[in-house]
Amino acid sequence: MAPQRPELQPAVIEPNAGSGGGLYSVPFVDLLRMHGPLRGEFNTAFERVLASGRYHLGPETSAFESEFAAHEGSEHGVACGSGSDALYLALRTLDIGEGHAVVTVANSFLATAESIARTGASVVFAEPDPATRCLDPADLARVLDEPGAERVRAVIPVHLYGRPADVAGIRAVLADAGRDDVFVIGDAAQAHGAAGIGGLTDITCYSFYPAKNLGALGDGGMVLCGSQAREDKLRSLRNHGRGSKHDSVDVGVNSRFDEIQAAVLRIKLTRLRDWNGQRREIAARYRSMLSSIPGLVLPGDHPDHVHHLFVVELPADRDRDACAAELKRAGIGVGMHYPVPVHHMKPYPSARPLPITELLCATSLSLPIFPGMRSDEVDTVCQVVHQVLT
């Protein structure tokens, strides 16, 4: 049996030398703490689905698609099997494939680049803005001025760590370059509930991986769009490209959505605004308590930031991996997002140098943040960070 991802496991409790012998135990994320109060509602939903005899693409899925699209500021929603499938289906719906190129960033999870490659299109990486860590419109302008730019058919800004990317800046760059043929696809896998984000781009994609701001009890994804024609094509592609029950009109995939996950997510959606509010409060407490550490770069704020992760950048003279190990020994469940830039992975080489990406990936460390995290736990994390870094 494969081991769990370390960042999802509770921190190991060990004595913390130099702090009076106290014991720390702050998990990176605690899904049980979030789900415990909802168990009764989950059980009721499970019984409802069980009694319906519909276990995928049924009434729960339809209701969740409508509710989530409205919540995120879009007109149409199509649920699918994962966030990766959502990106792939979005690209396919826009007829992007072999011979085309798609621009995204390499300081994020590999699923974005992977989904582009699945279509047969080429992946082109632009640098992030060091302040926002999201795709830098200024570097996109440079990409569009480089050889081969005529093949670019889409840009996928990642709303990284829950901060909205500069979509207006990206659109301005495309307009200045005369590239009204280039689509903007939002990767909102970490930005559930950021105000109106579902309608900012031509198509917006979400993941419901369990640790997301809105996570399922398994997996799932969603594509939001603004036209009925795109919705119809998405619905066909996610279900084997069918035009009718016994006929296929395109080469699709099996990415049907689970009714139990839809029922669970409908329950959790009603708590999302409150949960995101808690994340903002935790982030504000971190900023207040960590701002005095020399050389530590804290994430910038934004009115619509939903703080899926709280990622700091360590001083250049500190070994990030060694600091992470010290924090874990003190019982603090830290993570790394993302230590290996995607362009360093064999399938996704970059012809462009990406020094900003590489620096961010080498120095970033994720601190615990999740709904239900107590103030004393935040204070404990800050105390240990101070001890390790000062």
QUIZI-V434075 format. One record per residue. NEAR is the number of other C-alpha atoms within 10 Angstrom. D_CENTER is the distance of its C-alpha to the mean C-alpha in Angstrom with 1 decimal. Layout:
BEGIN
near: <NEAR:NEAR>
d_center: <D_CENTER:D_CENTER>
END
This chain:
BEGIN
near: <3:4:6:8:8:12:16:16:14:16:22:16:15:16:15:17:11:8:12:8:10:11:14:22:19:26:24:24:24:19:17:10:13:16:13:10:10:14:13:11:14:20:12:13:21:17:12:15:21:13:10:12:9:15:18:16:16:17:16:24:25:16:13:24:22:16:16:24:22:17:21:21:19:23:19:23:28:27:31:30:21:22:26:24:27:31:31:26:28:28:25:20:19:17:12:22:18:14:12:20:23:26:24:27:29:30:29:24:18:18:15:25:28:17:22:29:19:16:18:14:21:20:25:23:28:29:25:28:17:13:12:19:23:25:30:23:24:15:17:21:17:12:19:18:12:10:8:11:16:13:16:23:23:21:24:28:27:31:26:25:24:25:26:26:27:18:23:12:15:22:19:14:19:21:13:11:12:10:16:11:11:18:21:22:27:28:28:28:29:27:30:30:24:23:17:15:22:32:20:21:22:18:28:27:32:28:31:25:19:14:17:18:28:24:21:22:16:13:17:27:25:30:33:32:27:19:13:12:10:19:20:14:22:27:23:22:27:24:20:18:19:19:16:9:7:6:10:15:13:13:13:19:17:13:20:21:26:21:24:25:25:28:23:23:24:21:15:21:20:12:13:18:17:12:21:25:16:20:24:23:15:25:24:12:15:20:18:11:15:19:12:10:15:11:14:16:18:19:19:13:16:12:10:17:25:28:29:23:25:25:25:19:19:22:16:12:8:12:12:19:15:11:17:21:14:17:22:22:19:27:25:28:26:25:23:19:20:21:20:19:22:26:24:12:12:7:12:19:13:16:9:13:12:18:11:16:24:20:16:22:21:21:24:23:23:20:26:23:27:26:21:15:20:14:13:10:18:19:16:19:26:19:14:20:20:14:13:14:14:8>
d_center: <26.5:23.4:22.4:19.4:16.6:18.3:15.6:15.7:19.5:21.6:23.0:26.5:29.1:31.5:34.0:32.9:35.8:37.0:35.7:38.7:37.6:34.9:32.2:28.5:25.9:22.5:19.7:16.3:15.1:17.7:16.8:20.6:21.1:18.8:20.3:23.8:24.9:23.6:25.5:28.3:26.3:24.4:27.8:29.2:26.4:26.9:30.6:30.2:28.2:30.7:33.6:32.3:32.5:29.4:26.6:24.2:23.9:26.2:26.7:23.8:21.3:23.2:23.1:19.4:18.7:21.0:19.9:16.2:17.1:19.5:17.2:14.7:17.7:18.2:21.2:20.2:17.7:17.8:16.2:15.9:15.5:11.9:8.7:10.5:13.6:12.2:11.7:15.1:16.8:15.9:17.4:20.3:21.0:21.5:23.9:22.1:23.3:25.9:27.4:24.5:22.0:18.4:17.1:13.7:12.9:13.5:12.0:8.5:7.9:10.9:9.9:9.9:13.3:14.4:14.0:16.1:18.6:19.0:20.6:23.0:21.8:21.6:18.6:19.5:17.6:18.0:17.8:15.5:17.4:18.2:18.1:14.7:13.1:11.8:14.0:17.6:19.7:22.7:21.7:20.8:24.4:25.7:23.9:25.6:28.9:28.8:30.6:28.9:26.9:28.7:26.6:23.3:22.4:18.8:16.3:12.5:11.1:7.5:7.0:6.3:6.5:7.1:9.9:10.9:12.0:15.8:16.1:19.8:20.5:19.1:21.3:24.2:24.1:24.2:27.0:28.9:28.7:30.0:27.0:26.7:26.2:22.6:19.8:16.6:13.6:10.5:7.0:5.7:3.1:2.7:6.2:8.4:11.9:11.8:15.3:16.1:12.9:13.4:16.7:16.0:15.7:17.9:15.2:11.7:9.4:7.4:6.9:9.2:9.1:11.4:9.8:7.1:8.8:10.4:10.9:13.8:16.6:15.8:13.3:12.7:11.1:12.3:13.5:15.1:18.0:21.2:23.9:25.7:26.4:22.8:22.2:25.2:24.2:20.7:22.6:25.1:22.8:20.8:24.2:26.1:26.8:29.3:31.5:33.4:33.7:35.9:34.9:32.1:31.7:28.9:27.3:24.4:22.4:22.4:19.1:20.6:19.0:20.5:22.6:22.2:18.3:18.9:21.5:19.5:16.5:19.3:20.5:17.3:16.5:19.8:18.5:15.2:16.9:18.8:16.0:14.1:17.6:18.1:15.0:16.6:19.8:18.7:17.2:20.5:22.5:20.9:21.7:25.2:26.0:24.6:25.6:29.0:27.9:29.2:26.8:23.6:21.1:19.0:15.9:17.2:17.0:16.5:17.9:14.8:12.4:10.9:10.4:7.6:9.2:12.7:13.2:16.8:18.8:22.0:25.3:26.2:29.1:27.3:26.1:22.5:22.9:26.2:24.8:22.0:24.9:27.0:24.4:24.0:27.7:27.9:25.8:22.5:19.5:17.4:14.6:14.0:10.8:11.9:15.7:16.4:15.6:15.0:18.4:20.1:19.3:22.3:21.0:19.4:22.0:22.2:25.5:24.4:24.5:21.2:22.6:20.1:17.2:19.4:20.3:16.9:16.0:19.5:19.5:16.2:16.2:13.9:16.1:15.9:14.5:14.5:16.6:20.1:20.1:23.6:25.0:27.1:24.2:22.6:26.1:26.5:23.4:24.7:28.2:27.2:25.2:28.3:30.5:28.6:28.2:31.5>
END
